[in-house]
Amino acid sequence: MSKGKVWLIGAGPGDPELLTLKAARALGEADVVLVDDLVDRRVLAHARPGARVIEVGKRGGCKSTPQAFIEKLMVRLARRGAIVARLKGGDPFVFGRGGEEAEALEAAGIPFEVASGITAGIAAPAAIGIPVTHRDVARGVTFLTGHTHDGSGPDWAALRATGTTLVIYMGMKRVAALVAGMLEAGFPADTPACAIQNGTLDTQAEVVTTLAELPAAATEARLGSPAILVIGEVVRHARSAAAPAADSTTRCAA
Ligand SMILES: C[S@@+](CC[C@H](N)C(=O)[O-])C[C@H]1O[C@@H](n2cnc3c(N)ncnc32)[C@H](O)[C@@H]1O
């Protein structure tokens, strides 16, 4: 019987020390590593010497390997008896299409395991001192994407009513539209807000400001992707912020 299997591995948000022990062990078992472009290449130090590394990056807007091709490749390699590591940024099941890949593997009868990773939506805020669910000011946290298939936005009024911190992935390109939607739905203009690019890496840069000021502040600081947006009172805990007021913006870059 074939020993082939697939590991769906979360490589964490960037800092290679945020890779889990399980992920490191799984990487060390793999014959082939399929790696996404947001994965910090230093984590490949845990791969077996001689393991084949295949780049399958698929950053929004850039040339990418089609998802269906990646899924077929995983199945083909595992059927040939290979142990395949599918290495993704953050956690594979948080905006990482790991769920689709798990379905494809299941449908093909390929055994697979998941090695969870630390998601950017928790680690990037934490890197500047923001506890996303500080119990004094947040009832929870909501993870959202700023980039939907059909361009539709969420129900901001309903989200506001939850009293949760909003953590937005893939939102930098649409930050102005996202903020306009929130303001229209009644979010106070002075709600603390921040954007963190390259969280946990040496290249990390952030702006800590207010909701209304966020698009201009992010543009002025030349922030781009990958970035996490955080909206809510918890942002007042940012180390770079002295309680943001309506007219205050703090910029930090490593
Ligand atoms: C396709 S999603 C993948 C998310 C990943 N699975 C996770 O759990 O973090 C890519 C988005 O994650 C966010 N992201 C990933 N790494 C990041 C980092 N180091 N700093 C800030 N945002 C990051 C950005 O919003 C980026 O556009």
The ligand as an SDF file (V2000), in Angstrom:
LIG
                    3D

 27 29  0  0  0  0  0  0  0  0999 V2000
   -4.7430   34.7350    1.5890 C   0  0  0  0  0  0  0  0  0  0  0  0
   -4.7370   35.4590    3.1710 S   0  0  0  0  0  0  0  0  0  0  0  0
   -3.9300   34.1970    4.0880 C   0  0  0  0  0  0  0  0  0  0  0  0
   -4.1330   34.3040    5.5700 C   0  0  0  0  0  0  0  0  0  0  0  0
   -3.3800   33.2360    6.3390 C   0  0  0  0  0  0  0  0  0  0  0  0
   -3.9120   31.9290    6.0430 N   0  0  0  0  0  0  0  0  0  0  0  0
   -3.4010   33.4720    7.8440 C   0  0  0  0  0  0  0  0  0  0  0  0
   -3.9980   32.6600    8.5740 O   0  0  0  0  0  0  0  0  0  0  0  0
   -2.8010   34.4420    8.2840 O   0  0  0  0  0  0  0  0  0  0  0  0
   -3.4720   36.6590    2.9720 C   0  0  0  0  0  0  0  0  0  0  0  0
   -3.7070   37.8580    3.8680 C   0  0  0  0  0  0  0  0  0  0  0  0
   -3.2770   37.5660    5.2020 O   0  0  0  0  0  0  0  0  0  0  0  0
   -2.7930   38.7350    5.8020 C   0  0  0  0  0  0  0  0  0  0  0  0
   -1.3920   38.5340    6.1910 N   0  0  0  0  0  0  0  0  0  0  0  0
   -0.6620   37.4200    6.0210 C   0  0  0  0  0  0  0  0  0  0  0  0
    0.5620   37.5670    6.5670 N   0  0  0  0  0  0  0  0  0  0  0  0
    0.5900   38.8130    7.0990 C   0  0  0  0  0  0  0  0  0  0  0  0
    1.5560   39.5540    7.8260 C   0  0  0  0  0  0  0  0  0  0  0  0
    2.7550   39.0420    8.1340 N   0  0  0  0  0  0  0  0  0  0  0  0
    1.2420   40.8120    8.2320 N   0  0  0  0  0  0  0  0  0  0  0  0
    0.0380   41.3350    7.9480 C   0  0  0  0  0  0  0  0  0  0  0  0
   -0.9220   40.6900    7.2710 N   0  0  0  0  0  0  0  0  0  0  0  0
   -0.6560   39.4310    6.8590 C   0  0  0  0  0  0  0  0  0  0  0  0
   -2.9520   39.8510    4.7880 C   0  0  0  0  0  0  0  0  0  0  0  0
   -4.2180   40.4450    4.9830 O   0  0  0  0  0  0  0  0  0  0  0  0
   -2.9220   39.0880    3.4950 C   0  0  0  0  0  0  0  0  0  0  0  0
   -3.5110   39.8120    2.4420 O   0  0  0  0  0  0  0  0  0  0  0  0
  1  2  1  0
  2  3  1  0
  2 10  1  0
  3  4  1  0
  4  5  1  0
  5  6  1  0
  5  7  1  0
  7  8  2  0
  7  9  1  0
 10 11  1  0
 11 12  1  0
 11 26  1  0
 12 13  1  0
 13 14  1  0
 13 24  1  0
 14 15  1  0
 14 23  1  0
 15 16  2  0
 16 17  1  0
 17 18  1  0
 17 23  2  0
 18 19  1  0
 18 20  2  0
 20 21  1  0
 21 22  2  0
 22 23  1  0
 24 25  1  0
 24 26  1  0
 26 27  1  0
M  CHG  2   2   1   9  -1
M  END
$$$$
